[in-house]
Amino acid sequence: MPSQLPSIMRDFKKYDVWKLSHELTLHVYKITSSFPNSERYQLVSQMQRAAYSIPSNFSEGCGRGSDKDFNRFVQIFLGSAHELEYFFILSKDLKLIDENTFRICFEEVNEIKKKLFRLSQKLHC
């Protein structure tokens, strides 16, 4: 008989926001691969860390035992999404990405932020 997860444990892979943030992380890795080597340990590293921290913290938060604990993680990765949004602005202004790439990334990260905000509101109830 297969064991079941306790009812409070969430399967992070079933959440749209996790799927979107994972896709955005892959997008960030692809984009930053074309950045100059001089940015490898500065902007590239920071952007990648901010990107992967969203789905990784979401995954960790799903394993927490209460809505309150999970919501604390939602706040953490919402902060990472805001940080990544800034890095897209900076990359555009430094001419490391073009306007079209910026627009796509900006829309992606803001869709994630909206979903995280809505999730946080639900967890407060």
Phi, psi and omega in degrees: 000120182293142178282147179253150175288146174305151186299333182283336181289137183251145175269103186302331183292346180271351182272130177302322183294326176292315180300314179296318182289328175294315178297319178296321178299315177299321178297316180298318178298320179295313181298312185288345178295340179264359179290154179297151179303331180297340180261000184306317183259004176248264187295317180301310181300315181294318180295315180297317180297315179298320181293308184286342178290337179293300180290329181289318176292326176298315179301314179295317180298326179297337179273359180283154189276354182215160176299324180297314178296317180298317181296327177299319177291323177302318179295323179295311182282342170294320175298320178295323178295320177296318179299315180296322177303315178298318180298328175294317178299313180298316180298321177294313182295331176276000180064032176271338173228152180275174184299320181294315177298317178303312183300316179298312181295319180299316178295319180298311183292326179287329174295319177296316179300318179298316180295320178295319179298314179298320178297317179299319178298319179295324182287339179284339184287000000 
